[in-house]
Amino acid sequence: MTSHQHLDIGTWQPVTAGAQRFLNKFEHRMLIAGEWVEAQSGARLESRNPATGEVHATIPSGDARDVNAAVAAAREALERGAWPALLPAERARILWKVAELIEANLDELAELESLDQGKPLWVAKYAEIPGAIEQFRYFAGVTTRLEGTTINPSINYQPPGKKLFAYTRKEPVGVVAAIVPWNSPLVLTAMKIAPALAAGCTMVLKPAEDTSLTALRLAELMLEAGVPVGVLNVVTGLGESAGAALAMHRGVDKVAFTGSTEVGKLVLDAARGNLKKVTLELGGKSPVILMDDADLALAVPGAANAIFFNSGQVCVAGSRLYVQRKIFEPVIDGIAAAAAEIKLGHGLDPATKMGPLVSRKQAERVAGYIRSGTIQGAEVRCGGAEHLGPAGTFIAPTVLTGVRADMNVVREEVFGPVVVAIAFDEPEEVVTMANDTEYGLAASVWTESLSAAHRLAADIRAGTVWINSHSMYDASLPIGGVKQSGWGRDSGHQAVENYLETKTVCAVI
């Protein structure tokens, strides 16, 4: 067990004037048709600091009526607004301006993200907010590279003296509904907005009810950058009301969803009404594989970071650790030692290495998995199921050994700082173990053997395989899953294809 049992997180406040000014509003509004409005019901939700449980803002609790208004605004902007008429280079300049404004307000946004989600400030400041910036910059460049093709068909019955000319053109899919989760709010929002707007679409965004503040601040910055009225609309509210209404709305042409596999299936069902297009970036149970020739000075901290980064609240978190038997105990000892050195605390505390889980509810869920594993025979090598902190939202980084493949903690996505560790003997054995899951989002392989690395990368069923690294992100790298980890890809040029239709034009000339 670790020494995290008595947790004093202290009192911390943002230091940037921008974050203070934004929080001082307290009662925030949502964006529909260029106007900041209340929910038509007048209902509001509390936004809490996960570390302390304190309410630092309230947001509108939108429902189907607000979704109707937002979709109508997006439709108007698509069919009669300024956005479709803009030249690609003009759209590019606006998206680049959005990136510049995010960068100019980086410290403010990082503080808001830390307070709203709980993550350490350094995670927001050096990883996630810069990631959002790069999404807008990357897709600003894509706007001018949306290309069709010319085709030379073999049709031989055109009229005498005529020729056949055929080509394809890329057109925006239409009105997009983007539904994003609470674990990395701003960067995951950018991963939806940037390619959709680059394609010429308009959008209704539904941020997670637990973490809506940076989405609302981003919307302010996008208006400042010159995004026309109605192109971006933001409806805050609960998933079962605003989110469900958006997913099933017949005025929406495409849903882009990131979240759990369970909710992803509900989104898919809701989309059937008008057969809207759907992309889904869903859950994961990503394997981390350490071969006995791995550089342990790199692999041990890498495996620890793969699961403990952002308190394990990462879809690609390395939650299943497979270690070749010869090095199993040294690796487990090393990860347990690394876990013991992780300082839990308030996100704004510069010394904090791990923040709270996003809510008491999520902490209870994670603790339940730990308890279930121990009841079934797992050994707790560090950490445990105890709730820590004033709001009961902290769970110490936890390593479980002695687990079996049929345990819930091994098979299901925990979404917390909990890793299950399993020894293996041969590469063929670990491939079978790694693929024994309904998920297929990501994996990592740690080895000094070039041959072993690429053989394992080919054999593991996952959308991304990292070698001697984990969770390496860039706006140019596609991310997405196979099996029940989703459909389609975010980031990279592949992402913009999610928001485009291909039209074939065939002419006799």
C-alpha positions as CSV (number, residue, x, y, z in Angstrom):
1,M,0.0,0.0,0.0
2,T,1.1,3.6,-0.6
3,S,1.3,6.5,1.8
4,H,-1.5,8.4,0.2
5,Q,-4.0,7.7,3.0
6,H,-4.1,11.3,4.4
7,L,-4.6,13.8,1.7
8,D,-4.5,17.5,2.3
9,I,-5.0,19.2,-1.0
10,G,-5.0,22.8,0.2
11,T,-6.8,25.8,-1.3
12,W,-5.8,27.0,-4.8
13,Q,-7.2,29.6,-7.1
14,P,-6.4,30.6,-10.7
15,V,-3.8,33.3,-11.2
16,T,-4.7,34.5,-14.7
17,A,-7.0,37.4,-15.0
18,G,-8.8,35.7,-17.8
19,A,-9.7,32.6,-15.8
20,Q,-10.8,34.7,-12.8
21,R,-12.9,36.9,-15.1
22,F,-14.6,33.8,-16.7
23,L,-15.3,32.2,-13.4
24,N,-16.7,35.4,-11.9
25,K,-19.5,35.2,-14.4
26,F,-20.6,32.1,-12.5
27,E,-23.9,31.7,-14.4
28,H,-22.8,30.9,-17.9
29,R,-24.9,30.7,-21.0
30,M,-24.9,28.5,-24.2
31,L,-24.4,29.6,-27.8
32,I,-27.2,29.3,-30.3
33,A,-27.3,31.3,-33.6
34,G,-24.6,33.7,-32.4
35,E,-26.4,34.6,-29.2
36,W,-25.6,33.6,-25.6
37,V,-28.9,32.2,-24.2
38,E,-30.4,30.4,-21.3
39,A,-32.0,26.9,-21.7
40,Q,-35.7,27.4,-22.7
41,S,-36.7,25.5,-19.5
42,G,-34.6,27.8,-17.4
43,A,-32.9,24.8,-15.7
44,R,-29.3,24.9,-14.8
45,L,-26.5,22.5,-13.8
46,E,-23.7,22.9,-11.3
47,S,-20.1,22.7,-12.4
48,R,-17.9,21.5,-9.5
49,N,-14.2,21.4,-8.8
50,P,-13.6,17.6,-8.6
51,A,-10.8,18.1,-6.1
52,T,-12.9,20.0,-3.5
53,G,-16.5,19.4,-4.5
54,E,-17.0,23.2,-4.6
55,V,-19.4,24.7,-7.1
56,H,-17.5,27.2,-9.3
57,A,-20.0,27.8,-12.1
58,T,-23.5,26.9,-13.3
59,I,-24.4,26.1,-16.9
60,P,-27.8,25.9,-18.8
61,S,-29.4,22.4,-18.8
62,G,-30.6,22.3,-22.4
63,D,-33.1,19.9,-23.7
64,A,-34.8,19.0,-27.0
65,R,-36.2,22.5,-27.5
66,D,-32.7,24.0,-27.3
67,V,-31.3,21.3,-29.6
68,N,-34.1,22.1,-32.1
69,A,-33.0,25.8,-32.1
70,A,-29.3,25.0,-32.4
71,V,-29.9,22.6,-35.3
72,A,-32.0,25.1,-37.1
73,A,-29.3,27.7,-36.7
74,A,-26.6,25.3,-38.0
75,R,-28.9,24.4,-41.0
76,E,-29.5,28.1,-41.8
77,A,-25.7,28.8,-41.7
78,L,-25.1,25.8,-43.9
79,E,-27.7,26.5,-46.6
80,R,-27.9,30.3,-46.5
81,G,-25.1,31.6,-44.4
82,A,-21.6,33.0,-45.2
83,W,-19.6,29.8,-44.3
84,P,-20.3,27.8,-47.5
85,A,-19.5,30.8,-49.7
86,L,-16.1,31.4,-48.2
87,L,-13.1,30.4,-50.2
88,P,-11.1,27.5,-48.7
89,A,-8.2,29.9,-48.0
90,E,-10.6,32.2,-46.1
91,R,-11.8,29.3,-44.0
92,A,-8.2,28.4,-43.4
93,R,-7.4,31.9,-42.1
94,I,-10.3,31.8,-39.6
95,L,-9.2,28.3,-38.3
96,W,-5.6,29.6,-38.0
97,K,-6.9,32.6,-36.1
98,V,-8.7,30.3,-33.7
99,A,-5.4,28.5,-33.0
100,E,-3.7,31.9,-32.4
101,L,-6.4,32.9,-29.9
102,I,-6.2,29.6,-28.0
103,E,-2.4,30.0,-27.8
104,A,-2.8,33.6,-26.6
105,N,-5.1,32.4,-23.9
106,L,-3.3,29.2,-23.1
107,D,-2.7,29.8,-19.4
108,E,-6.3,30.8,-18.8
109,L,-7.7,27.8,-20.6
110,A,-5.3,25.5,-18.8
111,E,-6.5,26.8,-15.4
112,L,-10.1,26.4,-16.4
113,E,-9.5,22.9,-17.6
114,S,-7.7,22.0,-14.4
115,L,-10.4,23.4,-12.2
116,D,-13.3,21.9,-14.2
117,Q,-11.8,18.4,-14.8
118,G,-9.3,18.1,-11.9
119,K,-6.2,17.3,-14.0
120,P,-2.8,18.7,-13.0
121,L,-2.2,22.1,-14.5
122,W,0.9,20.9,-16.3
123,V,-1.1,18.2,-18.2
124,A,-3.5,20.9,-19.5
125,K,-0.8,23.5,-20.2
126,Y,1.9,21.4,-21.9
127,A,-0.1,18.5,-23.4
128,E,-3.8,19.1,-24.0
129,I,-4.3,22.8,-24.8
130,P,-1.3,22.7,-27.2
131,G,-2.9,19.6,-28.7
132,A,-6.0,21.7,-29.4
133,I,-4.0,24.4,-31.0
134,E,-2.3,22.0,-33.3
135,Q,-5.7,20.5,-34.4
136,F,-6.8,23.9,-35.7
137,R,-3.5,24.6,-37.4
138,Y,-3.4,21.2,-39.0
139,F,-6.9,21.4,-40.4
140,A,-6.5,25.0,-41.4
141,G,-4.0,23.5,-43.9
142,V,-6.4,20.8,-45.0
143,T,-9.1,23.2,-46.1
144,T,-7.2,24.0,-49.4
145,R,-6.4,20.3,-50.1
146,L,-9.9,18.8,-50.4
147,E,-9.6,17.3,-53.8
148,G,-11.7,15.2,-56.1
149,T,-10.5,13.0,-59.0
150,T,-11.0,12.8,-62.7
151,I,-12.1,9.4,-64.0
152,N,-11.8,7.8,-67.4
153,P,-14.7,5.4,-67.5
154,S,-15.2,2.6,-70.1
155,I,-18.8,3.5,-71.0
156,N,-19.2,3.0,-74.8
157,Y,-22.7,4.1,-75.5
158,Q,-22.4,7.9,-75.6
159,P,-24.0,9.6,-78.6
160,P,-21.8,9.8,-81.8
161,G,-19.4,12.7,-81.8
162,K,-19.6,13.1,-78.0
163,K,-17.2,12.4,-75.3
164,L,-17.7,11.3,-71.7
165,F,-16.2,13.4,-68.9
166,A,-16.4,12.2,-65.3
167,Y,-15.1,13.5,-62.0
168,T,-15.7,13.5,-58.3
169,R,-16.0,16.5,-56.0
170,K,-15.9,16.6,-52.2
171,E,-18.7,18.4,-50.4
172,P,-19.5,18.9,-46.8
173,V,-21.7,16.2,-45.2
174,G,-23.9,18.9,-43.7
175,V,-24.9,19.7,-40.1
176,V,-22.7,17.8,-37.6
177,A,-23.6,16.9,-34.0
178,A,-20.4,16.6,-31.9
179,I,-20.8,14.9,-28.5
180,V,-17.6,14.9,-26.4
181,P,-16.5,13.4,-23.1
182,W,-15.2,14.9,-19.8
183,N,-11.7,13.4,-19.6
184,S,-9.8,15.7,-22.0
185,P,-12.5,18.3,-22.9
186,L,-10.8,20.9,-25.0
187,V,-8.5,18.8,-27.1
188,L,-11.3,16.3,-27.9
189,T,-13.6,19.1,-28.7
190,A,-11.0,20.5,-31.1
191,M,-10.6,17.1,-32.7
192,K,-14.3,17.3,-33.8
193,I,-14.6,21.0,-34.6
194,A,-11.5,21.6,-36.6
195,P,-12.0,18.9,-39.3
196,A,-15.7,19.5,-39.5
197,L,-15.3,23.2,-40.2
198,A,-12.4,22.6,-42.5
199,A,-14.7,20.5,-44.6
200,G,-17.3,23.3,-44.7
201,C,-19.8,21.8,-42.3
202,T,-21.7,23.6,-39.5
203,M,-22.0,22.1,-36.1
204,V,-23.9,21.7,-32.8
205,L,-21.5,20.8,-30.0
206,K,-22.7,19.1,-26.8
207,P,-19.9,19.1,-24.2
208,A,-19.9,16.8,-21.2
209,E,-22.1,18.1,-18.4
210,D,-19.2,17.7,-15.9
211,T,-16.7,19.8,-18.0
212,S,-18.3,22.4,-20.2
213,L,-16.4,25.5,-19.2
214,T,-13.5,25.3,-21.7
215,A,-16.0,24.5,-24.6
216,L,-17.9,27.7,-23.8
217,R,-14.7,29.7,-23.6
218,L,-13.5,28.2,-26.9
219,A,-16.8,29.3,-28.5
220,E,-16.1,32.9,-27.4
221,L,-12.7,32.7,-29.0
222,M,-14.1,31.3,-32.2
223,L,-16.6,34.1,-32.5
224,E,-13.7,36.5,-31.9
225,A,-11.8,34.7,-34.7
226,G,-14.6,35.4,-37.2
227,V,-16.5,32.1,-37.3
228,P,-19.8,33.2,-38.8
229,V,-23.1,33.1,-36.8
230,G,-24.6,29.7,-36.6
231,V,-21.6,27.8,-37.8
232,L,-20.8,26.7,-34.2
233,N,-23.6,26.3,-31.7
234,V,-23.0,24.9,-28.2
235,V,-25.8,23.3,-26.2
236,T,-24.9,22.3,-22.6
237,G,-26.9,19.8,-20.6
238,L,-27.3,16.2,-19.7
239,G,-26.5,13.4,-22.0
240,E,-29.9,11.8,-21.5
241,S,-31.7,15.0,-22.6
242,A,-29.6,17.3,-24.7
243,G,-27.3,14.5,-26.0
244,A,-30.0,12.1,-26.8
245,A,-32.1,14.7,-28.6
246,L,-29.1,15.7,-30.7
247,A,-28.2,12.2,-31.6
248,M,-31.7,11.4,-32.9
249,H,-32.4,14.8,-34.5
250,R,-33.5,14.4,-38.1
251,G,-32.0,17.7,-39.0
252,V,-28.5,16.4,-38.2
253,D,-26.6,14.8,-41.0
254,K,-23.7,13.3,-39.0
255,V,-22.9,12.5,-35.4
256,A,-19.3,12.5,-34.2
257,F,-19.1,10.9,-30.7
258,T,-16.3,10.2,-28.3
259,G,-17.1,8.3,-25.1
260,S,-17.9,4.9,-23.6
261,T,-18.8,1.9,-25.8
262,E,-22.1,1.6,-23.9
263,V,-23.2,5.2,-24.7
264,G,-21.8,4.8,-28.3
265,K,-24.3,2.0,-28.9
266,L,-27.1,4.3,-27.7
267,V,-25.9,7.0,-30.1
268,L,-25.8,4.5,-32.9
269,D,-29.4,3.4,-32.2
270,A,-30.6,7.1,-32.0
271,A,-29.0,7.9,-35.4
272,R,-31.1,5.2,-37.2
273,G,-34.1,7.5,-37.7
274,N,-32.7,9.3,-40.7
275,L,-29.6,7.1,-41.3
276,K,-27.3,9.8,-40.4
277,K,-23.6,9.1,-40.6
278,V,-21.8,8.2,-37.4
279,T,-18.2,8.1,-36.2
280,L,-17.5,6.6,-32.8
281,E,-14.3,6.8,-30.8
282,L,-15.1,4.5,-27.9
283,G,-13.7,2.6,-25.0
284,G,-10.4,0.7,-24.7
285,K,-8.6,-1.8,-22.6
286,S,-5.2,-1.3,-24.1
287,P,-2.4,-3.8,-23.6
288,V,1.1,-2.7,-22.7
289,I,3.6,-5.5,-23.6
290,L,7.1,-5.6,-22.1
291,M,9.4,-8.1,-23.6
292,D,12.4,-9.3,-21.6
293,D,14.8,-7.4,-23.8
294,A,13.0,-4.1,-23.2
295,D,15.1,-1.1,-21.9
296,L,13.6,-1.0,-18.4
297,A,14.9,2.5,-17.7
298,L,12.5,3.5,-20.5
299,A,9.8,0.9,-20.2
300,V,9.0,1.0,-16.5
301,P,8.2,4.7,-16.3
302,G,6.6,4.5,-19.7
303,A,4.2,1.7,-18.5
304,A,3.5,3.7,-15.3
305,N,2.7,6.8,-17.3
306,A,0.5,4.8,-19.7
307,I,-1.9,4.1,-16.9
308,F,-1.5,6.8,-14.4
309,F,-1.5,9.9,-16.7
310,N,-4.6,12.0,-16.1
311,S,-5.6,9.6,-13.3
312,G,-6.1,6.8,-15.9
313,Q,-9.0,8.7,-17.4
314,V,-7.7,8.2,-20.9
315,C,-9.4,6.1,-23.6
316,V,-6.0,4.6,-24.6
317,A,-4.8,4.1,-21.1
318,G,-2.4,1.1,-20.8
319,S,-4.7,-0.8,-18.3
320,R,-3.5,-4.3,-19.1
321,L,0.2,-4.9,-18.5
322,Y,1.8,-8.0,-19.9
323,V,5.3,-8.6,-18.8
324,Q,7.6,-11.5,-19.9
325,R,8.1,-13.7,-16.9
326,K,11.8,-13.3,-16.4
327,I,11.4,-9.6,-15.7
328,F,7.9,-9.6,-14.2
329,E,8.8,-9.0,-10.5
330,P,11.4,-6.2,-11.2
331,V,8.9,-4.5,-13.5
332,I,6.1,-4.7,-10.9
333,D,8.4,-3.4,-8.2
334,G,9.5,-0.6,-10.4
335,I,5.9,0.5,-11.3
336,A,4.8,0.2,-7.6
337,A,7.8,2.4,-6.6
338,A,6.9,4.9,-9.3
339,A,3.2,4.9,-8.1
340,A,4.4,5.6,-4.5
341,E,6.2,8.7,-5.7
342,I,3.1,10.2,-7.4
343,K,1.8,13.2,-5.4
344,L,-2.0,13.4,-5.4
345,G,-3.4,16.9,-5.1
346,H,-5.3,19.9,-6.4
347,G,-4.8,20.4,-10.1
348,L,-3.5,24.0,-9.6
349,D,-0.8,22.8,-7.1
350,P,2.5,22.8,-9.1
351,A,3.7,19.8,-7.1
352,T,0.7,17.7,-8.1
353,K,1.4,14.7,-10.4
354,M,-2.1,13.2,-10.3
355,G,-5.4,14.9,-9.7
356,P,-8.8,13.5,-8.7
357,L,-11.2,11.5,-10.7
358,V,-13.8,13.7,-12.4
359,S,-16.6,13.0,-9.8
360,R,-17.4,11.1,-6.7
361,K,-19.5,8.8,-8.9
362,Q,-16.5,7.9,-11.1
363,A,-14.4,7.4,-8.0
364,E,-16.9,4.9,-6.6
365,R,-17.0,3.1,-10.0
366,V,-13.2,2.7,-10.0
367,A,-13.1,1.6,-6.4
368,G,-15.8,-0.9,-7.2
369,Y,-13.6,-2.5,-9.8
370,I,-10.7,-2.7,-7.3
371,R,-12.8,-4.3,-4.7
372,S,-14.3,-6.8,-7.2
373,G,-10.8,-7.8,-8.3
374,T,-9.6,-8.4,-4.7
375,I,-12.7,-10.4,-3.9
376,Q,-12.0,-12.6,-6.9
377,G,-8.4,-13.2,-5.7
378,A,-6.3,-10.3,-7.1
379,E,-3.4,-9.0,-5.0
380,V,-3.1,-5.2,-4.4
381,R,0.6,-4.4,-4.9
382,C,0.1,-0.7,-4.4
383,G,-2.9,1.6,-4.0
384,G,-6.3,0.3,-3.2
385,A,-10.0,1.2,-3.2
386,E,-10.1,3.8,-0.5
387,H,-11.7,7.2,-1.4
388,L,-9.4,10.1,-0.6
389,G,-9.7,13.9,-0.4
390,P,-12.5,16.2,0.8
391,A,-14.9,15.2,-2.0
392,G,-13.9,11.5,-2.0
393,T,-12.7,11.8,-5.6
394,F,-9.1,10.6,-5.3
395,I,-8.0,7.0,-5.9
396,A,-4.3,6.2,-5.3
397,P,-2.5,4.7,-8.3
398,T,-3.2,0.9,-8.1
399,V,-1.4,-2.2,-9.4
400,L,-3.2,-5.6,-9.2
401,T,-1.4,-8.9,-9.8
402,G,-2.6,-12.5,-9.5
403,V,-5.5,-11.6,-11.9
404,R,-7.4,-13.9,-14.3
405,A,-8.6,-13.2,-17.7
406,D,-12.3,-13.7,-16.7
407,M,-12.2,-11.0,-14.0
408,N,-14.2,-7.8,-14.6
409,V,-11.3,-5.6,-13.7
410,V,-9.3,-7.4,-16.5
411,R,-12.1,-7.4,-19.2
412,E,-13.9,-4.1,-18.6
413,E,-12.8,-0.5,-19.0
414,V,-12.2,0.9,-15.5
415,F,-11.2,4.5,-16.6
416,G,-9.1,5.1,-13.5
417,P,-5.5,4.7,-12.3
418,V,-5.8,0.9,-12.1
419,V,-3.5,-1.5,-14.0
420,V,-3.7,-5.3,-14.0
421,A,-0.4,-7.1,-14.5
422,I,0.0,-10.6,-16.0
423,A,3.1,-12.6,-16.8
424,F,3.7,-14.4,-20.1
425,D,6.3,-16.6,-21.6
426,E,6.3,-16.6,-25.4
427,P,5.3,-13.8,-27.9
428,E,2.6,-16.0,-29.4
429,E,1.0,-16.3,-26.0
430,V,0.9,-12.6,-25.4
431,V,-0.6,-11.9,-28.8
432,T,-3.5,-14.2,-27.9
433,M,-3.8,-12.6,-24.5
434,A,-3.7,-9.0,-25.8
435,N,-6.4,-9.8,-28.5
436,D,-8.7,-11.5,-26.0
437,T,-10.9,-8.4,-25.6
438,E,-13.9,-6.8,-27.1
439,Y,-11.9,-3.6,-27.5
440,G,-9.2,-2.6,-30.0
441,L,-8.3,1.0,-29.5
442,A,-4.5,1.0,-28.8
443,A,-1.5,-1.0,-27.6
444,S,2.2,-0.6,-27.0
445,V,5.1,-2.9,-27.3
446,W,8.4,-2.4,-25.5
447,T,11.4,-4.3,-26.9
448,E,14.9,-3.7,-28.4
449,S,14.2,-6.2,-31.1
450,L,13.1,-4.6,-34.4
451,S,11.7,-7.9,-35.6
452,A,9.7,-8.6,-32.5
453,A,8.3,-5.0,-32.4
454,H,7.0,-5.1,-36.0
455,R,5.7,-8.6,-35.7
456,L,3.7,-7.8,-32.6
457,A,2.5,-4.5,-34.1
458,A,1.1,-6.5,-37.1
459,D,-0.5,-9.2,-35.0
460,I,-2.2,-7.0,-32.3
461,R,-5.8,-6.0,-33.3
462,A,-5.8,-2.3,-32.4
463,G,-6.2,1.0,-34.2
464,T,-2.8,2.3,-32.9
465,V,0.3,0.4,-31.8
466,W,3.1,2.4,-30.2
467,I,6.6,0.9,-30.0
468,N,8.8,1.8,-27.0
469,S,6.3,4.6,-26.2
470,H,2.6,5.0,-25.3
471,S,0.0,7.8,-25.9
472,M,2.1,9.6,-28.5
473,Y,-0.3,12.1,-30.1
474,D,-0.1,14.5,-33.0
475,A,-2.7,16.2,-35.2
476,S,-1.3,14.3,-38.2
477,L,-1.7,10.8,-36.7
478,P,-5.1,9.1,-37.1
479,I,-6.6,7.7,-33.8
480,G,-9.5,5.3,-33.6
481,G,-10.4,1.8,-32.9
482,V,-11.4,-1.6,-34.2
483,K,-14.0,-4.0,-32.7
484,Q,-16.0,-2.3,-30.0
485,S,-13.6,0.6,-29.8
486,G,-15.4,2.4,-32.6
487,W,-15.8,3.4,-36.2
488,G,-13.7,6.0,-38.1
489,R,-10.7,8.0,-37.2
490,D,-10.0,11.3,-35.5
491,S,-6.9,13.4,-36.4
492,G,-4.9,13.1,-39.6
493,H,-6.2,13.6,-43.1
494,Q,-8.5,10.6,-42.6
495,A,-10.5,12.6,-40.1
496,V,-11.7,15.2,-42.6
497,E,-13.1,12.4,-44.7
498,N,-15.6,11.8,-41.9
499,Y,-17.2,15.2,-42.7
500,L,-17.2,14.9,-46.5
501,E,-19.4,13.4,-49.1
502,T,-18.1,12.2,-52.5
503,K,-20.3,13.4,-55.4
504,T,-19.8,11.8,-58.8
505,V,-20.4,13.9,-61.9
506,C,-20.7,12.1,-65.2
507,A,-21.2,14.3,-68.3
508,V,-21.6,13.8,-72.0
509,I,-19.9,16.7,-73.7
